[in-house]
Amino acid sequence: MNRSTCAIALLAFAVACGPADPGTEAPAAAEPEFLTVTEENYSHAETARNFRNWARLGADTEITHMRDLPPRGHAAPTVQMNDDTLYSIAIVEAVDGNVAFSLPQVDVYMAVQVQTEGGHGPHYVVEPGDYELPVETAFAFLIYRTGTERGLEAARAAQDQISTDLLNFGEYALPNYDFEEVEAWTARLTAETQGTPFAYTFPRTAGEITDLHQWNLENANGWGGSSPEVGVSNLYTNSTFQSAAECLSTTFTDPQSTYFTSITAYDADRYLIDGTSNVNSHSWATNGDGMITVSFNCGDEAPNNIDTQGQDFSFTMRYYGVSQSVVDGDVTPEKTVS
């Protein structure tokens, strides 16, 4: 039972058991009035849904480590999750407008993204150290991503090095949205982007939003993504929705990401597909001329083949520590699928 449910239950108990005139019945507790989801507050509502999903896993009281790759389909707590990092999540309260956390020195990729209640990621850090960073909301969502390039056991060992000494767990209060309505909005917005390649910008603060509808589309398709910063944080793009009935491929110049590049397939709702693995630059085969070909549903002999198990799909490009050439639009695998 979540906190808001507990509060409602306690209120009902107090009304039922409080003093009343003999022979009268206590009035029933009023049904909660949900916040209406609008274009203006959708991203806040979708953010609340993600806070809720991870709070259910305990992330509002202690750091929550996902020790395996994310679940497939709607069992995942967040849409479009990475398939080449392990997640560790903490929902923390700001103190004097700042959140504090530590990033350990480990021998695999590790980053922390600070996500506000508005859905913004104002900070993405990859250098080890202790941090105290400003946020514009009372609570923030810390996303630790730990690379699996040395295997799951090495990634889990790295997760165990994360110190929780600076984390401040407060009493997070979930906004009273009808989350079925939020999911309906998410489905509509996601469907809107399936016909053309889609690029994310992820403005860092509310003041940086220049196109509200674009911002909502970004949160629907890939909540929790970072704003690109060359050599540090990540850039994301989605392909159009593709048929699994044909062999497809895309060929592109090596993106030269500082950390690594990955290509991951998702279903129509932007969730990972059961039985499907991604391809990334830690292990992909190159063409020998500085180019890379990634194939989809072309068989095991095809270069860097991703088998979507007969399910129609789109794929997401992720550039961890994006290069200037990708930011400039010189590498666009999502636009060259054939």
MARFI-463638 format. One line per 4 residues: number of its first residue (from 1); for each residue x, z, y of C-alpha. Coordinates in steps of 0.05 Angstrom, whole numbers, padded with zeros to 5 digits. Last residue first. Example, Ala and Ser with C-alpha at 12.3 -4.5 7.8 and 13.67 -1.06 7.14 Angstrom:
<nodes>
2 = 00273,00143,-00021 | 00246,00156,-00090;
</nodes>
This chain:
<nodes>
338 = 00330,-00910,00004 | 00344,-00848,00045 | 00384,-00862,00109 | 00349,-00818,00161;
334 = 00357,-00750,00125 | 00431,-00765,00116 | 00442,-00763,00192 | 00516,-00755,00211;
330 = 00535,-00782,00280 | 00479,-00743,00314 | 00523,-00708,00366 | 00511,-00641,00333;
326 = 00535,-00672,00268 | 00598,-00698,00301 | 00610,-00631,00335 | 00614,-00596,00268;
322 = 00564,-00545,00243 | 00589,-00478,00218 | 00543,-00480,00157 | 00511,-00549,00160;
318 = 00445,-00548,00123 | 00409,-00613,00105 | 00339,-00602,00079 | 00304,-00645,00027;
314 = 00233,-00669,00019 | 00196,-00670,-00046 | 00149,-00700,-00096 | 00153,-00663,-00162;
310 = 00176,-00698,-00226 | 00228,-00645,-00241 | 00261,-00652,-00173 | 00327,-00675,-00204;
306 = 00383,-00674,-00153 | 00439,-00722,-00171 | 00508,-00714,-00140 | 00529,-00784,-00161;
302 = 00483,-00815,-00213 | 00502,-00804,-00286 | 00454,-00746,-00295 | 00393,-00788,-00277;
298 = 00367,-00820,-00213 | 00316,-00768,-00191 | 00349,-00758,-00123 | 00420,-00780,-00108;
294 = 00471,-00755,-00058 | 00526,-00802,-00037 | 00586,-00777,00002 | 00634,-00817,00045;
290 = 00706,-00804,00063 | 00728,-00865,00024 | 00736,-00834,-00045 | 00661,-00832,-00059;
286 = 00660,-00756,-00059 | 00636,-00712,-00115 | 00601,-00648,-00093 | 00630,-00580,-00112;
282 = 00639,-00535,-00052 | 00606,-00589,-00009 | 00536,-00573,-00034 | 00484,-00599,-00081;
278 = 00419,-00562,-00097 | 00388,-00543,-00163 | 00318,-00557,-00188 | 00286,-00521,-00247;
274 = 00229,-00493,-00205 | 00224,-00525,-00137 | 00243,-00485,-00075 | 00188,-00475,-00023;
270 = 00174,-00519,00037 | 00098,-00525,00025 | 00105,-00597,00002 | 00160,-00579,-00047;
266 = 00233,-00568,-00028 | 00300,-00602,-00043 | 00366,-00574,-00020 | 00428,-00608,00009;
262 = 00486,-00564,00029 | 00546,-00566,00076 | 00603,-00516,00077 | 00644,-00468,00119;
258 = 00671,-00506,00180 | 00626,-00566,00167 | 00664,-00631,00161 | 00601,-00674,00158;
254 = 00632,-00721,00106 | 00604,-00789,00125 | 00537,-00807,00094 | 00502,-00839,00035;
250 = 00430,-00825,00016 | 00397,-00837,-00051 | 00330,-00851,-00084 | 00308,-00864,-00156;
246 = 00233,-00870,-00159 | 00174,-00830,-00183 | 00194,-00766,-00146 | 00162,-00793,-00083;
242 = 00191,-00770,-00016 | 00168,-00727,00042 | 00210,-00744,00103 | 00278,-00712,00108;
238 = 00291,-00644,00140 | 00347,-00624,00188 | 00385,-00559,00198 | 00444,-00538,00241;
234 = 00483,-00475,00227 | 00525,-00423,00262 | 00599,-00417,00279 | 00640,-00480,00283;
230 = 00595,-00512,00335 | 00535,-00468,00352 | 00468,-00489,00323 | 00408,-00441,00333;
226 = 00395,-00407,00267 | 00338,-00413,00217 | 00292,-00355,00201 | 00227,-00393,00193;
222 = 00237,-00461,00163 | 00178,-00508,00165 | 00126,-00464,00200 | 00177,-00434,00248;
218 = 00203,-00502,00268 | 00134,-00531,00277 | 00116,-00473,00323 | 00177,-00486,00366;
214 = 00160,-00560,00370 | 00090,-00540,00394 | 00118,-00494,00447 | 00166,-00546,00476;
210 = 00217,-00518,00525 | 00229,-00451,00493 | 00293,-00420,00522 | 00258,-00362,00556;
206 = 00231,-00336,00490 | 00302,-00328,00465 | 00352,-00363,00419 | 00317,-00430,00415;
202 = 00314,-00455,00343 | 00332,-00529,00351 | 00308,-00558,00285 | 00307,-00632,00267;
198 = 00251,-00667,00229 | 00253,-00735,00195 | 00184,-00768,00199 | 00121,-00767,00156;
194 = 00124,-00696,00130 | 00122,-00662,00198 | 00047,-00650,00207 | 00040,-00622,00137;
190 = 00083,-00563,00157 | 00039,-00548,00217 | -00025,-00549,00176 | 00005,-00505,00121;
186 = 00033,-00455,00171 | -00035,-00449,00206 | -00068,-00436,00140 | -00015,-00384,00124;
182 = -00029,-00348,00189 | -00104,-00348,00174 | -00090,-00316,00106 | -00046,-00268,00144;
178 = -00104,-00241,00185 | -00060,-00211,00239 | -00056,-00136,00254 | 00016,-00130,00277;
174 = 00058,-00091,00227 | 00085,-00025,00255 | 00159,-00013,00241 | 00175,00061,00239;
170 = 00250,00061,00250 | 00310,00043,00208 | 00374,00045,00249 | 00432,00010,00214;
166 = 00501,00033,00236 | 00522,00066,00171 | 00493,00011,00126 | 00560,-00017,00105;
162 = 00560,-00083,00068 | 00614,-00081,00014 | 00562,-00083,-00042 | 00540,-00151,-00018;
158 = 00611,-00176,-00031 | 00607,-00151,-00103 | 00541,-00188,-00111 | 00573,-00253,-00085;
154 = 00632,-00245,-00132 | 00584,-00235,-00190 | 00542,-00295,-00170 | 00598,-00345,-00170;
150 = 00658,-00361,-00125 | 00618,-00408,-00080 | 00558,-00360,-00081 | 00559,-00346,-00006;
146 = 00529,-00283,00024 | 00475,-00290,00077 | 00458,-00225,00114 | 00393,-00233,00152;
142 = 00378,-00175,00200 | 00306,-00172,00225 | 00298,-00140,00293 | 00252,-00087,00322;
138 = 00233,-00067,00393 | 00239,-00138,00420 | 00286,-00173,00469 | 00350,-00162,00430;
134 = 00420,-00141,00453 | 00479,-00134,00406 | 00520,-00076,00379 | 00569,-00102,00327;
130 = 00621,-00074,00279 | 00670,-00123,00249 | 00680,-00184,00205 | 00672,-00252,00239;
126 = 00612,-00294,00219 | 00560,-00275,00271 | 00494,-00308,00289 | 00459,-00278,00349;
122 = 00396,-00294,00389 | 00355,-00315,00328 | 00284,-00321,00354 | 00220,-00308,00314;
118 = 00186,-00267,00368 | 00198,-00203,00328 | 00272,-00217,00335 | 00321,-00247,00285;
114 = 00395,-00226,00282 | 00435,-00270,00235 | 00492,-00240,00196 | 00543,-00283,00160;
110 = 00583,-00281,00095 | 00623,-00334,00061 | 00666,-00307,00004 | 00729,-00264,00002;
106 = 00701,-00205,00041 | 00716,-00169,00107 | 00652,-00131,00122 | 00599,-00146,00175;
102 = 00571,-00084,00208 | 00506,-00069,00244 | 00478,-00046,00311 | 00415,-00068,00348;
98 = 00409,-00063,00423 | 00354,-00053,00474 | 00369,00021,00486 | 00365,00031,00411;
94 = 00334,-00026,00372 | 00296,-00013,00308 | 00318,-00045,00242 | 00287,-00089,00189;
90 = 00344,-00100,00139 | 00354,-00160,00092 | 00408,-00180,00043 | 00404,-00252,00018;
86 = 00446,-00288,-00033 | 00472,-00357,-00014 | 00470,-00426,-00045 | 00395,-00439,-00052;
82 = 00377,-00423,00020 | 00304,-00405,00031 | 00255,-00458,00056 | 00196,-00411,00064;
78 = 00204,-00335,00061 | 00184,-00281,00011 | 00193,-00328,-00049 | 00139,-00322,-00102;
74 = 00106,-00382,-00068 | 00150,-00431,-00106 | 00217,-00413,-00137 | 00249,-00345,-00130;
70 = 00313,-00340,-00089 | 00382,-00339,-00121 | 00399,-00273,-00151 | 00418,-00204,-00125;
66 = 00369,-00202,-00067 | 00394,-00140,-00031 | 00346,-00098,00010 | 00378,-00055,00064;
62 = 00337,00008,00071 | 00271,00032,00101 | 00241,-00031,00132 | 00273,-00075,00078;
58 = 00232,-00042,00022 | 00207,-00103,-00015 | 00139,-00097,00019 | 00178,-00095,00084;
54 = 00206,-00164,00065 | 00137,-00196,00060 | 00112,-00159,00122 | 00171,-00181,00165;
50 = 00158,-00252,00142 | 00085,-00248,00160 | 00102,-00217,00227 | 00147,-00276,00241;
46 = 00090,-00324,00226 | 00047,-00284,00274 | 00100,-00285,00329 | 00108,-00360,00319;
42 = 00033,-00370,00322 | 00024,-00331,00387 | 00014,-00386,00439 | -00015,-00438,00393;
38 = -00066,-00385,00372 | -00077,-00336,00316 | -00132,-00286,00331 | -00112,-00213,00323;
34 = -00154,-00181,00269 | -00208,-00130,00283 | -00205,-00073,00232 | -00271,-00056,00199;
30 = -00301,00007,00227 | -00299,00069,00183 | -00368,00086,00155 | -00409,00137,00193;
26 = -00414,00206,00163 | -00480,00219,00129 | -00529,00269,00155 | -00564,00326,00118;
22 = -00525,00381,00151 | -00492,00358,00215 | -00421,00334,00205 | -00351,00364,00203;
18 = -00295,00318,00179 | -00289,00293,00107 | -00316,00222,00112 | -00286,00209,00180;
14 = -00219,00237,00161 | -00217,00199,00096 | -00234,00133,00130 | -00179,00145,00180;
10 = -00130,00160,00124 | -00148,00095,00088 | -00139,00055,00152 | -00071,00086,00165;
6 = -00050,00073,00093 | -00071,00000,00099 | -00030,-00006,00163 | 00030,00026,00128;
2 = 00030,-00019,00068 | 00000,00000,00000;
</nodes>
